[in-house]
Amino acid sequence: MKSIKSKIQISMLSVMLVGSVLIGVITALLNASGIDSMMEKTLGPATQMAADAVQWRMDSYWTALQEAAASDIFIECDPTAPELVPVREDIAERNGFLYTGKMDADGFSSTG
């Protein structure tokens, strides 16, 4: 049979444990919302800048592809024909590309 002192100690221990768990959960939730808010404020603009850069680059690719598709010389000539080189380089230069030519899966070009 337990004494009153041990019953009180067990009750206090359980209250302390429940209180500690509740405090821990509340703290974790508050920290999570604060971290989420801070990440949104700091990473939001950087993410938007990166997305804008990717969009601009994709628009450049699309413009270059449309220009090449509209040019009859690409339809009439063999893809390796030397007369295509200046046309390809001109389209690439107008659209902000530094290199023209073929690339392997790692992004290395055979022409530079």
PEDA-V78566 format. One record per helix or strand of 2 or more residues. SS is the DSSP state (hx for helix, st for strand). FROM is the first residue (numbers start at 1). TO is the last residue. If there is no record, write none. Layout:
BEGIN
SS_FROM_TO, SS_FROM_TO
END
This chain:
BEGIN
hx_4_70, hx_72_76, hx_83_94
END
